[in-house]
Amino acid sequence: MNVPSPAPTARLVYSSDEINRHFIDVAFSADNSNIRRFSNQLLTVAITGSYKDSDVVALNRFFLVFNNNSFNTRLPSEVKQGEQGNIVIRFIPSNGLEAVNSDNTWKVYRNPSTGTIYYMFRTTSYQSFPTEMIYINSDLTGDERTHWLLRGLLYELGLPGETGTYPDSIFYAVDNGVTDLNPVDIKALQLLYGNKITKGMSLDDVRQVLLIRN
């Protein structure tokens, strides 16, 4: 008789070196050579456009996780509906996203196989606008929709990078449909919104603070 193999156990414990290197991977990207993070005591997040109740639920669930792991910055217990907030998430259909993408001030994340836009935002928003605006493809469904909703928000919160090391990470370089931060993602969030890391730090600064050797 064939006995099915047990499912692999999710990893819960990571070394300090693994955590620090994961943080480097997700806090920096080709477009971001310095630490980006908010210093507000309370950040407001709003949602507008063609969103669903499930989007609201996913955001509120993430807010709880963020607030349990951020040292001094807090998100509201519930997302606001409308267009007033430090971060505004707008859901619009794929054809609407293509219409918005009219110049090179927009950063666009696409499905590499189909070209479909997952999410996009204006790269100059930190300097020019009081509100960070994220556009999410409202044609997405299920876990894929939630995954890219949270990836867009995490980008704005200061985690723009990706990892090729942890397939169960929400930051995995290949779309994996993950809708929750895994334990090493949580550690990266704690570092970004803790006391060691400050806005504007370079990669070398962070390496020195975390005692990472090349």
N, C-alpha and C positions, 0 to 999 in steps of 0.2 A: 504494500500500500504506500502510495506517495504522500508524504506529510509536507504540507506547504511550509515554506521558510517563513520565519517570523519577520514582520516588518521592521526595518531598521529603527533603532531608538534615536529620537532627536537628541542632539548634543546640547548639554546644558552648561558645561564648564569649559572656559577658554583661558589660556595663559595670558598674562599681561602683555607679552609680546604679540600674540595673536590679536588681542583687542586693539592695541595701539596701531598695528599695521592695517587692520580693517578700518580704523578711523581715518588713517591717511588716505586709504582708497576711496572712501565715500565722502570725505570732507573736501577733497580737491578733485579737479577735473581739468580737461584741456582749456576750458573757458574760465576757470576760477583758480587763480594762483595764490589767493589769500583767503583766510577764514572769513566766511560770511555768517553772521548770526544776529539775531535781534537782541537788544538789551532792554526792551520794554519790560516792565513788571507784568503787564497784562496785554496780550495781543488779541485783537478781535479778528475773527475769520467769518466772512459772509459767503453765501452761496446764492447763485441766481441763474436764470436761464432754464434750460430743459432738464432740470435735475429730478431725481426720484427720491422717494422716502428712504430707500436703501442707501443712497448717498449720504443723507443726513445721519442715518444710523452709523455708517462706517466712520464718518468724521467725528461724531460724538464719542465713539469707542476709542478712536485714536487720541482725542483730546485727553481722555482719562489716562491713557498710557503715557503721553507726553508729560502731563502734570505730575505723575508719580515719579518721573525720572529727571525732571528739570530742577536745577537748584533754585533759581530765582525768577525765571520767566514763566508765566502761566498762560494757557489758552482758556477760553470760556468753557463752562460745562456743556454748553450747547452752541452749535453754529447759528449765526444770524442769517435770516433770509432777507436778501436785498443786496445793495451795492455799496454799503458803507462799512469799511473795515480796514485794518492794516493789510490784510490779504483778502482778495475777493476771487472766488472760484466761479467761473461762468461756464456752463455747459451749453455748447452749440453743436449742430450737426457737422459732419465731415465736410460737406460742401461749403458751409459757412466758415470753417477754419481755413479752407483753401483761399477763400476770398479775403480773409484777414491778413494772410501771409503775403503782404505786398512789398516789403522792403527787408533789408538785412539787419534791422534792429530786433527782429524776432528770432528766438531760439525755438526750433521745432523738433520734436521727437516723433519719428515715424516707424511704422512696421518696416523692417529692412526688406521683407519679401514682397509686400503689396504696396508700399508707399503710403498707406493710410496713416494719417496723423493721430498720435495718441494724445499729446498735449503740447501746448506752446505758451510762450510768455515773452514779453518785451524785455530785451537784455539791458536796456538803458533805464529801467524803472527805478533802480535804487538811487540814481542821480537826479531823475527828472520828475518823478511822480510821488505823491504821498502814499499812494496805494499800490500794492503789488497785485497784479491781475494775472491769473492763470486761466487759460482756456482749455477745457477738457472736451474730448469728442463724445457727444451725447449718444452717438450710434453704438458705442461700445456697450457690452452687456456682461453680466455675471462677474466672476472673479477678475477678469481682464479689466473691466471698468473700474472696479474698486482698486485694483493694483495701480493703475495709472493715475487715478485720483490721488492716492496717497503718495505716489512718487512725485507728482507735481507739487504737492504741499511740502513734502520733505525737501525738495529742491529749494523752495522759497525759504524754508527754515534754516538752510545752510548745509544741506547734505546733497550735493549735486553729482557725486561720483558713482562708481559702480564697482562690483567685485567679480572676479572670476574664480574665487576660492570657495565660496559657500553657496551651493545651489539652492539652499532653503532660505537664503537672505532675500529680503524685498529689494535689495540693491543688485541682485545677480544680473550679470551682463546679458543673459538670455532671458526673454520674457517667460517667467515661470508661474504667473498667476497668483503669486503669494500675496496675501492680504493682511498680514500681520508682521511686525518686527520680530525676528528671532532673537535669542539671547545675546548674540554678539552685536546685532543691530542696536539693541537696547543699550549696551555698553558704549557704543559710539555716540548715541544720543546723550547719554550721561556725561561723556567727556565734553561734547560741544557746548552743552548748557550747564557745565559745572564751573569750577573756579580756576582750573589750570589753563584753559584755552580762552583767548580773548579775540574779539573781532579785529581783523586786519593782519593777524599773524601770517607769516610766510610758511612755506613747507619746512624750511630750515629751522625757523623759530619753533615750530611744533615738534620737529625731531629732537631738538635740544630739550624742550620741556618734558617730553615723554621718554627721553633717554634712548632714542632709536638710533642704532648704528646702521649705516648703509650695508 
